[in-house]
Amino acid sequence: MTDMRPSQRMRDLGVVQQGAAILTEQARAFDLPAERDEAERVVDELFAAMDRIGQVHPFAKGMGLAAPQIGISRAAAVVQPPGDAPSIVLLNPRITESCKETDEHYEGCLSFFDVRGLVPRPLTINVETTAQSGETVTTVYERGLARLIHHEIDHLGGLLYTARMNVGVTPIPVEQYRQTGQAWAYERS
C-alpha cells in the first residue's frame, strides 16, 4: 500500500479541493437572527469535519475551516487556536481594520494540502462578526491567531492564500516544509 497524498486524505475526509468553483466564490452572508437554525447547522457541520480532520492530522499552529471548504457557500468558519483555547466561530466575518505591520509565515490549506506557502499578513486585525442573536461583535486578533482568522475570512471571500503571496514566490512541496508540528514563532514585543 502506498502512502496517500495529504490532499487525497483531505478529499476523502470531505474537504473540497482546489479547482472547485465554490472556493473562488463569495460566500453568502446569514440573515441573523432569522437564519439562526441554518447558521447552527452549518457550524455543527464545520465542527464535525474539523473533528474528522483532527483525528488524522495534528495541527500545532491551530486549524481553521470555512464552510465553502465543505461544500457550503455560506459565510461561516470555525478556528481552533493552538493549545487548549476554545474554538472561535465566525459568522459573516469582516476585517474592519488591520495594522500596517506584517510578517511572513508558511501557511497550509486543507483544500490543497500538498504544499505550504509563505504568506505576508498583518500582525493585528479587527474583525466584525454577527452573533446568532443578530448583534454585531468586534474582536481584535493578533499574531498567529490573526493569521488563522484572516486565512478563513479570505476563504469566505473566494480567496486562497496563494493570492496573498508576494510576486515570484511559489508554494513549496509539503515534503520540503520543515516546521510541521511547531507553532509559528514571533518576537516578543
C-alpha positions in Angstrom: 0.0 0.0 0.0 1.4 3.4 -0.9 1.1 6.4 1.3 -1.8 8.6 0.4 -1.1 12.2 -0.6 -2.2 14.8 2.0 -4.6 16.4 -0.5 -6.2 13.0 -1.2 -6.6 12.3 2.5 -8.4 15.7 2.9 -10.6 15.0 -0.1 -11.6 11.6 1.5 -12.5 13.5 4.7 -14.9 15.7 2.8 -12.7 18.8 2.1 -13.4 20.5 -1.2 -10.2 20.7 -3.2 -8.6 23.5 -5.2 -10.1 23.9 -8.6 -13.7 23.6 -7.3 -15.7 26.8 -8.2 -17.1 27.2 -4.7 -13.6 28.0 -3.4 -13.4 31.1 -5.7 -16.9 32.5 -4.9 -18.1 35.0 -2.3 -20.0 33.0 0.4 -23.5 34.2 1.2 -24.0 36.0 4.5 -26.5 34.9 7.1 -29.6 37.0 7.9 -29.4 36.7 11.7 -31.3 36.0 13.8 -33.8 34.9 11.1 -31.4 32.2 9.8 -30.1 31.1 13.3 -31.1 27.5 12.7 -29.3 27.4 9.4 -26.2 29.0 10.9 -26.2 26.5 13.8 -26.5 23.6 11.3 -23.5 24.9 9.2 -21.4 25.5 12.3 -22.2 21.9 13.5 -21.1 20.5 10.1 -17.9 22.5 10.3 -17.1 21.2 13.8 -17.9 17.6 12.7 -15.5 18.0 9.7 -12.8 19.5 11.9 -13.1 16.6 14.3 -12.6 14.1 11.5 -9.6 16.0 10.1 -8.1 16.4 13.6 -8.1 12.7 14.1 -5.8 12.1 11.1 -3.5 15.2 11.3 -2.2 17.2 14.2 -2.3 21.0 14.0 0.3 22.6 16.3 -0.3 26.0 14.8 -4.1 25.7 15.1 -6.6 24.9 12.5 -9.5 26.6 10.6 -12.2 25.5 8.3 -14.5 27.7 6.2 -18.0 26.5 5.0 -17.0 26.6 1.3 -14.3 24.0 2.1 -17.0 21.5 2.9 -19.2 22.5 0.0 -21.5 25.1 1.7 -21.4 28.6 0.3 -22.3 30.4 3.5 -20.3 33.0 5.5 -19.3 30.7 8.4 -15.9 29.5 9.6 -14.5 27.9 12.7 -11.0 28.3 14.1 -9.3 26.1 16.7 -6.4 28.1 18.2 -3.3 26.1 19.2 -3.3 24.5 22.6 -6.5 24.2 24.7 -8.0 27.6 23.8 -11.7 27.5 23.0 -12.8 27.3 19.3 -13.8 30.6 17.6 -17.0 30.7 15.5 -17.1 33.3 12.7 -20.4 34.2 11.2 -20.4 36.9 8.5 -16.9 37.9 9.5 -15.4 41.1 8.1 -12.0 42.6 8.7 -12.6 46.3 9.6 -9.1 47.3 10.4 -5.6 45.8 10.1 -2.3 47.2 11.3 0.4 48.1 8.7 3.0 45.9 10.4 3.1 42.5 8.7 5.2 39.3 8.9 5.5 36.3 6.7 5.0 32.7 7.8 4.2 29.5 5.9 0.6 28.5 5.7 -1.1 25.3 4.7 -4.6 24.9 3.3 -6.8 21.8 3.7 -8.0 22.4 0.1 -4.5 21.9 -1.3 -2.6 20.3 1.5 0.3 19.0 -0.6 2.1 22.4 -0.4 2.9 25.2 2.0 3.2 28.9 1.1 5.0 31.9 2.6 2.3 34.4 3.2 2.6 38.0 4.4 -0.3 39.0 6.8 -0.9 41.9 9.2 0.1 41.2 12.8 -3.2 42.6 14.2 -6.7 42.6 12.7 -10.1 43.8 14.0 -12.9 41.5 12.9 -16.6 42.2 13.0 -18.9 39.2 13.2 -22.6 38.7 13.6 -23.8 36.8 16.7 -26.6 34.4 16.2 -28.8 36.9 18.0 -28.1 39.4 15.2 -25.8 41.6 17.3 -22.5 42.8 15.8 -19.4 41.9 17.7 -15.9 43.3 17.1 -12.8 41.3 18.2 -9.1 42.1 17.9 -6.8 39.2 16.9 -3.0 39.2 17.0 -0.1 37.3 15.5 -0.8 33.6 14.8 -4.5 33.9 15.7 -4.8 36.9 13.4 -3.2 34.8 10.6 -5.6 31.9 11.1 -8.7 34.1 11.2 -7.5 36.1 8.2 -7.0 32.9 6.2 -10.5 31.7 6.9 -12.1 35.1 6.1 -10.2 35.0 2.8 -11.9 31.7 2.1 -15.3 33.3 2.6 -14.4 35.9 0.0 -13.3 33.3 -2.5 -9.6 33.9 -2.0 -6.9 31.3 -1.4 -3.6 32.2 0.4 -1.7 31.9 -2.9 -3.3 35.2 -4.0 -1.7 36.9 -0.9 1.9 35.6 -1.6 4.5 38.0 -2.9 5.1 38.1 -6.7 7.6 35.5 -7.7 7.1 33.4 -4.5 5.6 29.9 -5.1 4.4 27.3 -2.6 6.8 24.5 -1.7 6.0 20.8 -1.5 5.0 19.7 1.9 8.0 17.3 1.9 10.3 20.4 1.9 8.4 22.2 4.7 10.4 21.8 8.0 8.0 23.4 10.5 5.3 20.8 10.8 4.3 20.3 14.5 5.7 23.6 15.6 3.9 26.8 16.4 4.6 30.0 14.5 7.5 31.9 16.1 7.0 35.6 16.9 9.4 38.1 18.5 8.3 39.2 21.9 7.4 42.9 21.9 
